[in-house]
Amino acid sequence: MADGQGYGLLKGKKGLIFGALNEQSIAWRIALACKREGAEFSLSNAPVALRFGELDKLSEQTGAEVFPCDVTKEDEIEELMQEVKEEHGKIDFILHAIGMSPNVRKSDSYQKLNYNWMQQTLDISAISLHKVIRYADEAGILNEGSSIVALSYIGAQRIFSKYSDMNDAKALLESVARNYGSRLADRGIRVNTISQAPTKTSAGKGIKGFDGMYTFADKLAPMGNPSADECADYCVTLFSDLTRKVTMQNLYHDGGFVNAGIDEEMINDLAKLYGEEDREAE
Ligand SMILES: NC(=O)c1ccc[n+]([C@@H]2O[C@H](COP(=O)([O-])OP(=O)(O)OC[C@H]3O[C@@H](n4cnc5c(N)ncnc54)[C@H](O)[C@@H]3O)[C@@H](O)[C@H]2O)c1
């Protein structure tokens, strides 16, 4: 938002935000946007991330309490939901901005995945969404009409080689959002994923070949890659009452990338790169 003022879209709303690690984190930008729009919320991240991250700074800026929770551990999620209940009573939104693949970090080839690591990838990046929703609901903290958003990537639909088993994790994440969304719809609770374009964050930069993925998307998307702050503005609309009947969707926030074919500029660039070879081959 140009003037940084906000529209009061989340006035009176309370929430829980997972995944802010440092200022670049998409969750960090979303937390700032939620604050700007009038929300109160708690922040959570894995204990190890709290030791090495900068979450205290965000906590000071937003007045949000920080609760440690490793989302692979059910007992920790259960405890977290009780803490959130004590802090806020009921809540109106949850952000799941959590992803990690040991296989991607180690750059092992997809054909030779370490299956223990693959289980961790799926557990951290996808099954955790199920656990978070389940224990929030069992703690009775989800208000009618609340909104749950998880961050996804187009690797769920199209294969990006360096994204390895995260392609699989995002496909599962999107499926969990649809599956759980269908079961909460009678209480007006929405569950959606935002499929965000490549964004320069710790998780992003942890992917070998990220710069190529970033540039490819930026060149192909008619509007170019949206920033983390732009993702935050979009997310706010999904947490707000303006999107009450949007559920079980995977929503692309990618500057048009998903529907782009090829434009004049890229045709010309490719002709310069390969044109002569093509002519020789004719
Ligand atoms: N950066 C991109 O290009 C991009 C694009 C599309 C989607 N996304 C998704 O956005 C989300 C946020 O990632 P980001 O890019 O802001 O990077 P980030 O590194 O800032 O955030 C990832 C977060 O996951 C947390 N996490 C990892 N393991 C955890 C665990 N066991 N328990 C609790 N938290 C854990 C990390 O501590 C970190 O805060 C992820 O789901 C990511 O896949 C990122």
The ligand as an ORCA input file, in Angstrom:
! r2SCAN-3c Opt
* xyz 0 1
  N      10.076    -17.678     -0.884
  C       9.430    -18.159     -1.932
  O       9.886    -18.084     -3.077
  C       8.072    -18.802     -1.736
  C       7.195    -18.908     -2.836
  C       5.949    -19.520     -2.640
  C       5.613    -20.019     -1.388
  N       6.485    -19.891     -0.340
  C       6.107    -20.450      0.954
  O       5.954    -19.400      1.899
  C       6.079    -19.965      3.200
  C       7.018    -19.094      4.025
  O       8.325    -19.177      3.515
  P       9.274    -17.908      3.304
  O       9.645    -17.891      1.873
  O       8.688    -16.699      3.912
  O      10.606    -18.341      4.068
  P      11.040    -18.326      5.618
  O      12.275    -19.153      5.681
  O      11.114    -16.944      6.089
  O       9.842    -19.081      6.356
  C       9.764    -20.487      6.518
  C       9.381    -20.702      7.965
  O       9.104    -22.083      8.257
  C       9.494    -22.248      9.622
  N       9.607    -23.669      9.996
  C      10.403    -24.604      9.438
  N      10.294    -25.768     10.109
  C       9.382    -25.560     11.099
  C       8.832    -26.390     12.116
  N       9.181    -27.669     12.267
  N       7.925    -25.834     12.974
  C       7.545    -24.534     12.852
  N       8.037    -23.716     11.887
  C       8.937    -24.212     11.033
  C      10.846    -21.547      9.650
  O      11.352    -21.341     10.951
  C      10.535    -20.269      8.907
  O      10.057    -19.270      9.790
  C       6.566    -21.410      3.009
  O       5.468    -22.293      3.058
  C       7.129    -21.363      1.598
  O       7.166    -22.636      0.987
  C       7.695    -19.274     -0.487
*
